[in-house]
Amino acid sequence: MAGHEEGWPREFGTHLDGAYVGVARSELRFECQRCRANAVLDATAGSDVSYVRVCLDLLVEQDGTQHIRHVEELFPCFIMEVLHMQLDEHVAARVRRTIMETLVSLNEEEPVENLLQNMIAPMRLYEPLLNALLAPPEQDSMAAWLDTHIKDFLCTQDDTLAEVTINGCHVRLKASDVAIQNNLRASGEVKVLGHVEVCCAQTGQKKGEWKSRAVLMPPSLRTRELPEPDESCQQRFQALTDVWRKRLEENLSEHLSDGVGRFRLSEVLPELPLCQEELAEK
């Protein structure tokens, strides 16, 4: 799935605006960054943080001439799990469609010329192209089920995740969006876009509001591997989310105990371990 050093298969490219656009060469490189921890207390302390650098040479064949645009970026090592997945039968068509749609969205009139002349365009194509290698989750998988139902399980009513009254303020946290990621960088990760409303507890006058994002479930291929939960499993999920919601309210109260002010959702949102083997049906 990582491609081939001599180039991706020809059918992974597309003809657009009188030119052929594809990938001439791809390469993976592992890189480590040495992180020092507690260096004053322990000179030997530290840890290795590893990354994967994904390099692509984008190819444009136009009027008998080959043009190469090199792009690369660091990814967390988690992507190696994704890159080892089997390619599905629709991958070539998905990659071709992604190249065409992305380039046209960048410049409808001259998509290929824009790719060659605009320094930003190759990077704008880079990650969608890699994401296109990853097939959508199976419709009967837990990942597909979460994509449809996770928000309903998390929220009580009116998209509310939690609300507390503290220090004379009523604080309500709502979910503007809850989405499971289906991409190379964070496949299976569930993100929440929260909307915080702060009102006076006595008068109801609005004192502030803002939005903030946080990770509800970390990246994992587990949700792709598990089947859609049956009714009994869904009941266990509901019980777990009820406990999770109480924990969120406790975190909110503790975080705001010294005064109600602006905060990041990541500071109060607990992870939701729905994929623990004892909770998920195999």
HUSULKA-V245879 format. One record per pair of residues at least 24 apart in sequence whose ideal C-beta (glycine too) atoms are under 8 Angstrom apart, sorted by the first residue. I is the first residue (numbers start at 0). GAP is how many residues later the second one is. If there is no record, write none. Layout:
i=I gap=GAP
i=I gap=GAP
This chain:
i=0 gap=81
i=0 gap=82
i=0 gap=83
i=0 gap=84
i=0 gap=85
i=0 gap=86
i=0 gap=132
i=1 gap=24
i=1 gap=26
i=1 gap=52
i=1 gap=81
i=2 gap=53
i=6 gap=52
i=7 gap=87
i=8 gap=83
i=10 gap=81
i=10 gap=85
i=11 gap=79
i=11 gap=80
i=11 gap=83
i=11 gap=84
i=12 gap=46
i=12 gap=82
i=12 gap=83
i=12 gap=86
i=13 gap=82
i=13 gap=83
i=13 gap=85
i=13 gap=86
i=15 gap=83
i=15 gap=84
i=15 gap=87
i=15 gap=88
i=15 gap=95
i=15 gap=96
i=16 gap=93
i=16 gap=94
i=16 gap=95
i=16 gap=96
i=17 gap=44
i=17 gap=45
i=17 gap=94
i=18 gap=41
i=18 gap=42
i=18 gap=43
i=18 gap=93
i=19 gap=39
i=19 gap=40
i=19 gap=41
i=19 gap=42
i=20 gap=37
i=20 gap=38
i=20 gap=39
i=20 gap=78
i=20 gap=82
i=20 gap=91
i=20 gap=94
i=21 gap=36
i=21 gap=37
i=21 gap=77
i=22 gap=33
i=22 gap=34
i=22 gap=35
i=22 gap=36
i=22 gap=106
i=23 gap=33
i=23 gap=34
i=23 gap=35
i=23 gap=42
i=23 gap=44
i=24 gap=30
i=24 gap=31
i=24 gap=32
i=25 gap=28
i=25 gap=29
i=25 gap=30
i=25 gap=31
i=26 gap=27
i=26 gap=28
i=27 gap=24
i=27 gap=25
i=27 gap=26
i=27 gap=27
i=27 gap=55
i=28 gap=24
i=28 gap=26
i=29 gap=47
i=30 gap=43
i=49 gap=27
i=50 gap=24
i=50 gap=25
i=50 gap=26
i=51 gap=24
i=51 gap=25
i=51 gap=27
i=51 gap=28
i=53 gap=25
i=53 gap=76
i=55 gap=70
i=55 gap=73
i=55 gap=74
i=57 gap=57
i=57 gap=64
i=57 gap=67
i=57 gap=68
i=59 gap=52
i=59 gap=55
i=59 gap=56
i=61 gap=50
i=61 gap=54
i=66 gap=49
i=68 gap=46
i=68 gap=47
i=68 gap=53
i=69 gap=52
i=70 gap=51
i=70 gap=52
i=70 gap=54
i=70 gap=55
i=72 gap=50
i=72 gap=53
i=72 gap=54
i=74 gap=109
i=74 gap=110
i=75 gap=109
i=75 gap=143
i=77 gap=108
i=77 gap=141
i=78 gap=105
i=78 gap=106
i=80 gap=140
i=81 gap=52
i=81 gap=102
i=81 gap=105
i=81 gap=139
i=82 gap=101
i=84 gap=49
i=84 gap=50
i=84 gap=136
i=86 gap=46
i=86 gap=48
i=87 gap=47
i=89 gap=45
i=90 gap=41
i=90 gap=42
i=90 gap=44
i=93 gap=38
i=93 gap=39
i=93 gap=41
i=94 gap=34
i=94 gap=37
i=94 gap=38
i=96 gap=35
i=97 gap=30
i=97 gap=31
i=97 gap=33
i=97 gap=34
i=98 gap=26
i=98 gap=30
i=101 gap=26
i=101 gap=27
i=126 gap=56
i=126 gap=57
i=126 gap=58
i=129 gap=54
i=130 gap=51
i=130 gap=52
i=130 gap=53
i=132 gap=51
i=133 gap=48
i=133 gap=49
i=133 gap=50
i=133 gap=53
i=135 gap=46
i=136 gap=45
i=136 gap=86
i=136 gap=87
i=137 gap=86
i=139 gap=87
i=139 gap=88
i=140 gap=82
i=140 gap=83
i=140 gap=84
i=140 gap=85
i=140 gap=86
i=140 gap=87
i=141 gap=80
i=141 gap=81
i=141 gap=82
i=141 gap=84
i=141 gap=85
i=141 gap=86
i=141 gap=87
i=141 gap=133
i=141 gap=138
i=142 gap=37
i=142 gap=39
i=142 gap=45
i=142 gap=80
i=142 gap=81
i=142 gap=83
i=143 gap=84
i=144 gap=83
i=144 gap=84
i=145 gap=34
i=145 gap=44
i=145 gap=77
i=145 gap=128
i=146 gap=32
i=146 gap=33
i=149 gap=28
i=149 gap=30
i=149 gap=40
i=149 gap=66
i=150 gap=24
i=150 gap=26
i=150 gap=27
i=152 gap=84
i=152 gap=85
i=152 gap=88
i=153 gap=24
i=153 gap=38
i=153 gap=62
i=153 gap=87
i=153 gap=90
i=153 gap=91
i=153 gap=118
i=155 gap=89
i=158 gap=36
i=160 gap=31
i=160 gap=33
i=160 gap=84
i=160 gap=87
i=161 gap=83
i=161 gap=86
i=161 gap=87
i=161 gap=90
i=162 gap=86
i=163 gap=85
i=163 gap=88
i=163 gap=89
i=163 gap=92
i=164 gap=36
i=165 gap=86
i=165 gap=87
i=165 gap=90
i=165 gap=91
i=165 gap=94
i=166 gap=89
i=166 gap=90
i=166 gap=92
i=166 gap=93
i=167 gap=32
i=167 gap=33
i=167 gap=34
i=167 gap=92
i=168 gap=29
i=168 gap=30
i=168 gap=31
i=168 gap=32
i=168 gap=38
i=168 gap=87
i=168 gap=91
i=169 gap=28
i=169 gap=29
i=169 gap=30
i=169 gap=31
i=169 gap=34
i=170 gap=25
i=170 gap=26
i=170 gap=27
i=170 gap=81
i=170 gap=85
i=170 gap=89
i=171 gap=24
i=171 gap=25
i=171 gap=27
i=172 gap=75
i=172 gap=79
i=172 gap=92
i=172 gap=95
i=175 gap=35
i=177 gap=38
i=179 gap=37
i=179 gap=43
i=180 gap=38
i=184 gap=34
i=185 gap=33
i=186 gap=32
i=186 gap=33
i=186 gap=34
i=186 gap=37
i=187 gap=29
i=187 gap=31
i=187 gap=32
i=187 gap=33
i=187 gap=34
i=187 gap=35
i=187 gap=36
i=188 gap=26
i=188 gap=28
i=188 gap=29
i=188 gap=30
i=188 gap=31
i=189 gap=25
i=189 gap=26
i=189 gap=27
i=189 gap=82
i=190 gap=24
i=190 gap=25
i=191 gap=24
i=191 gap=73
i=191 gap=77
i=193 gap=71
i=193 gap=75
i=195 gap=67
i=195 gap=69
i=197 gap=62
i=206 gap=53
i=207 gap=54
i=209 gap=52
i=211 gap=51
i=211 gap=52
i=211 gap=53
i=211 gap=54
i=212 gap=52
i=212 gap=53
i=213 gap=50
i=213 gap=51
i=213 gap=52
i=213 gap=55
i=214 gap=51
i=214 gap=54
i=214 gap=56
i=215 gap=53
i=215 gap=55
i=215 gap=56
i=216 gap=54
i=216 gap=55
i=216 gap=56
i=216 gap=57
i=216 gap=58
i=217 gap=53
i=219 gap=55
i=221 gap=53
i=221 gap=58
i=222 gap=51
i=222 gap=52
i=225 gap=49
i=225 gap=54
i=225 gap=55
i=225 gap=56
i=226 gap=54
i=226 gap=55
i=228 gap=51
i=228 gap=52
i=229 gap=51
i=232 gap=46
i=232 gap=47
i=232 gap=48
i=235 gap=43
i=236 gap=37
i=236 gap=42
i=239 gap=32
i=239 gap=33
i=239 gap=34
i=239 gap=39
i=240 gap=31
i=243 gap=26
i=243 gap=28
